[in-house]
Amino acid sequence: MLKLILIFYFIFNSLASEEYFLTLRNEKVNLRLGPSFDYPIKIIYKKKNLPVLIKDKSENFRKVQDHENNSGWIHISQLSKKKGGITTEKSILYKRPTLYSKPLANLEKGRLVIISKCNKDWCKIRTENFKGWISRNNIWGRL
């Protein structure tokens, strides 16, 4: 019986500690030092759809990490399940998911993109006036 309880405990803890991505819901989002409105603001994000990695949770707050390794707590009302990403290096946006396709634009490192879908190697994205495909390896965020 003890073995069964230990197995369920480890399975539950491994599922509960799984990291995942969300994006910021609003143009202005406060990152706090702790999981409550009583904690001071550490950073004010001013980018809607910026991806953040969820590391932990405490009631209605989520501990997040951004692409620059800043971490802190954000209220769940400020988070969205929309797929977003940040380019991790200079990249080329292509018309189709192949290197032999027509290049549409050069994207600088740190460019915010909205992801519509991904396959094994490519993601279809949009950013400002451009839509196209980018290598999946060049994006940090929810794929």
C-alpha positions as CSV (number, residue, x, y, z in Angstrom):
1,M,0.0,0.0,0.0
2,L,2.8,2.4,0.9
3,K,4.4,1.8,-2.6
4,L,1.1,2.7,-4.3
5,I,0.9,5.9,-2.3
6,L,4.5,6.9,-3.1
7,I,3.8,6.2,-6.8
8,F,0.8,8.5,-6.9
9,Y,2.7,11.1,-4.9
10,F,5.6,11.2,-7.4
11,I,3.2,11.2,-10.4
12,F,1.1,14.0,-9.0
13,N,4.2,16.1,-8.2
14,S,5.8,15.6,-11.6
15,L,2.5,16.7,-13.3
16,A,2.0,19.6,-11.0
17,S,5.5,21.0,-11.5
18,E,5.4,20.9,-15.3
19,E,6.4,24.2,-16.9
20,Y,4.4,25.8,-19.7
21,F,4.1,29.1,-21.6
22,L,1.4,31.8,-21.5
23,T,1.4,35.3,-22.8
24,L,0.6,38.7,-21.3
25,R,-3.0,39.7,-21.7
26,N,-2.6,43.5,-21.5
27,E,-0.3,46.3,-22.6
28,K,0.7,47.0,-19.0
29,V,1.4,44.0,-16.6
30,N,3.0,44.2,-13.2
31,L,5.6,41.6,-12.2
32,R,5.7,41.3,-8.4
33,L,8.3,40.1,-5.9
34,G,5.8,37.7,-4.4
35,P,2.4,36.0,-5.0
36,S,0.1,38.8,-3.7
37,F,-0.9,42.4,-4.4
38,D,0.9,43.3,-1.1
39,Y,4.3,42.6,-2.6
40,P,6.1,45.5,-4.4
41,I,6.3,45.7,-8.2
42,K,9.6,44.5,-9.6
43,I,9.0,45.2,-13.4
44,I,6.2,46.7,-15.4
45,Y,5.9,44.9,-18.8
46,K,4.5,47.1,-21.6
47,K,4.2,44.4,-24.4
48,K,0.9,42.6,-24.9
49,N,1.3,39.0,-26.0
50,L,4.9,38.8,-24.6
51,P,5.5,35.1,-23.8
52,V,6.4,34.0,-20.2
53,L,7.3,30.6,-18.9
54,I,5.2,29.5,-15.9
55,K,7.4,28.0,-13.2
56,D,5.1,27.7,-10.2
57,K,1.7,28.8,-8.8
58,S,0.3,30.1,-5.6
59,E,-3.5,30.6,-5.5
60,N,-4.3,33.2,-8.1
61,F,-0.7,34.1,-8.9
62,R,1.8,32.4,-11.2
63,K,5.6,32.6,-10.9
64,V,6.9,33.4,-14.4
65,Q,10.3,33.8,-16.2
66,D,10.7,35.9,-19.3
67,H,13.1,35.5,-22.2
68,E,15.7,37.6,-20.3
69,N,15.5,35.4,-17.2
70,N,13.7,38.0,-15.1
71,S,11.3,36.2,-12.7
72,G,8.5,37.1,-10.4
73,W,4.8,36.7,-9.8
74,I,1.8,37.8,-12.0
75,H,-1.9,37.6,-11.3
76,I,-3.7,35.0,-13.5
77,S,-6.1,37.7,-14.8
78,Q,-3.1,39.3,-16.6
79,L,-2.2,36.0,-18.5
80,S,-3.5,34.6,-21.8
81,K,-3.3,31.3,-23.6
82,K,-2.6,33.0,-26.9
83,K,0.5,31.6,-28.6
84,G,3.3,34.1,-28.7
85,G,7.1,34.0,-29.1
86,I,10.3,36.0,-29.2
87,T,12.9,35.5,-31.9
88,T,16.1,34.3,-30.4
89,E,18.4,35.4,-33.2
90,K,18.3,37.2,-36.5
91,S,15.9,35.2,-38.7
92,I,14.4,35.2,-42.2
93,L,10.6,35.0,-42.6
94,Y,9.7,32.8,-45.5
95,K,6.5,32.5,-47.6
96,R,6.4,28.7,-47.1
97,P,8.0,26.3,-44.6
98,T,11.2,25.7,-46.5
99,L,14.5,27.4,-47.0
100,Y,13.9,27.3,-50.8
101,S,10.8,29.5,-50.4
102,K,10.6,33.2,-51.1
103,P,12.1,35.3,-48.3
104,L,9.6,37.9,-47.1
105,A,11.4,39.8,-44.3
106,N,14.4,39.9,-42.0
107,L,13.5,39.7,-38.4
108,E,15.8,41.0,-35.7
109,K,16.6,39.2,-32.5
110,G,14.0,39.9,-29.8
111,R,11.1,40.4,-32.2
112,L,7.6,39.6,-30.8
113,V,5.6,37.2,-33.0
114,I,2.2,35.7,-32.8
115,I,2.2,32.0,-33.6
116,S,-0.7,30.5,-35.5
117,K,0.6,26.9,-35.9
118,C,3.8,24.9,-35.9
119,N,5.0,21.7,-37.5
120,K,8.2,19.7,-36.7
121,D,10.6,22.3,-38.0
122,W,8.6,25.5,-38.8
123,C,6.1,27.9,-37.2
124,K,3.6,30.1,-39.1
125,I,3.7,33.5,-37.5
126,R,2.6,37.1,-37.9
127,T,4.4,40.2,-36.7
128,E,3.1,43.7,-37.6
129,N,2.6,43.8,-41.4
130,F,4.2,40.4,-42.1
131,K,2.9,36.8,-42.2
132,G,5.0,33.8,-43.0
133,W,7.1,30.9,-41.7
134,I,10.2,30.9,-39.5
135,S,12.4,28.1,-38.2
136,R,11.0,26.7,-35.0
137,N,14.6,26.7,-33.5
138,N,14.6,30.6,-33.7
139,I,11.6,31.1,-31.3
140,W,11.4,31.2,-27.6
141,G,7.8,30.8,-26.3
142,R,4.7,28.7,-26.8
143,L,4.9,26.7,-30.0
